[in-house]
Amino acid sequence: MSAEHAAPAAAPRTAPEPDGAPTGVWSTGVSRGGDGALSVAGVDLRELARTHGTPAYVVDEADLRRRARAFATAFDAAFAESEGMAGADVYYAGKAFLSLAVARWVHEEGLRIDTSTAGELAVALRAGVPGEAIGLHGNNKSDDEIRTALAHGVGRIVVDSLAEVGRVAALAREAGVRAPVMVRVTTGVHAGGHHFIATAHEDQKFGLSLASGAARKAVDEILAHDELELVGLHSHIGSQIVDLAGFAVAARAILGLRAQVAAETGHLAPEVDLGGGYGIRYTGADDVPPAPEQIARTLADAVRDVCTELGTPVPRISVEPGRSIAGPAGLTLYRVGTVKEVALDGGGTRTYVSVDGGMSDNIRTALYEAEYTATLADRRSDAATVTARVVGKHCESGDIVVRDVALPADVRAGDLLAVPATGAYGRSMASNYNLVPRPPVLALGDGEVRVLVRRETVDDLLALDLG
């Protein structure tokens, strides 16, 4: 949409005040002082901006650790053997955000790590995560990625196509190992806030269809290869999901396939992965996402009920919450530049607030029409609010960070703006569009700042250009 044909202003959202609520938009370490300045884990964001610059990704370490630990604890309890279950594993989805420190944090809090590329796999391994605690996903894995996974003894390779079955078998034979594999099953159940992030409908690139029989064919081919060990079946139905009903439906479908395979081949897959994609709050208008305890109990009840009906033992369950751990633990800090008022075709005005980042550090608004909120981070204002659109510095009219938010009318150049809930996918999907260096990732805890990923520089960009 061009700037000349801007849509009428939506009802602006007032940024929720940082309140430390576990189900809120902000991480639990965020607070606002009497002068209006935001702090994270005891670090004043004004001082952080002075010493580390803007834009910057800010991660609340204690909050991220707490969220990881909450998932591990909830699933351990809900799937405990004392509950008639076979246990559960929680895999942190590395695509949300992965660095050496974050890999160590989540593993220390009891999680495994799911990877989908050579880069993510390399980070997890360099962080010291043992191979058996790592999984490898991907719809187009290279031979080198599979070889690396086999060499380091990853706990599972998730097979995503029929062609991949033979490739993994050949590479396992070459390495002299038996490869543990799962089959990613497209169950037909899909959920999520945008059609690009719904991942279980038939017409998409991931997985093997249950309805067409492709999933069952993959299972049979795996069982025919001595080099492969079928350790389980995998399902993933989408992202940013707040209604858990779809997981129960998908569990019934995949557990039914497991029972059918067992009846016809004698092989009962020991594990079923029910995916992840649990939603978070991005604005005060979002639905409140389910807590880890509620997710774990809902899945446990569904698995138990279906297995009882089918007359099969309960499998070990695994899940992959990435966004719901990393997302709320992070925010992006910007400095305001140009502020201007624009008349709208239908009457009224919108205030455009330009910041020193944009779609290169958060593509989700442009890509998924994702909604965010924002607030002044360096001062308090008693001015009336105006309908504002927070935009970036890139040469695109679609370079929008926050589409509509109520900000003080006196917002001005030099102000700091904080955009919460950017811990997932902000840095992971960042680019160098317009040759803008990517921001640093700063971990805050106990009043201290640690640089997890340093800021890129123009020299870094030039170093890649061989002329």
Buried (B, 14 or more C-beta within 10 A) or exposed (E): EEEEEBEEBEEBBBBBEBEEEEEBBBBBBBBBEEEBBBBBBEBBBBEBBEEBBBBBBBBBBBBBBBBBBBBBBBBBBBBBEEBEBBBBBBBBBBBBBBBBBBBBBBBEBBBBBBBBBBEBBBBBBEBEBBBEBBBBBBBEBEEEBBBBBBEBBBBBBBBBBEEBBEBBBBBBBEBEBBBBBBBBBBBBBBBBBBEEBBBBBEEBEBBBBBEEEBBBBBBBBBBEBEBBBBBBBBBBBBBBBBEBEBBBBBBBBBBBBBBEBBEEEEBBBBBBBBBBBBBBBBBEEBEEBBBBBBBBBBBBEBBBBBBEEBEBEBBBBBBBBBBBBBBBBBBBBBBBBEBEEEEEEEEEEBBBBBBBBBBBBBBBBBBBEBBBBBBBBBBEBEEEBBBBBBBBBBEEEBBBBBBBBBBBBBBEEEBBBBBBBBBBBBBBBBEEBBEBBBBBBBBBBEEEBEEBBEBBEEEEBEEEEEE
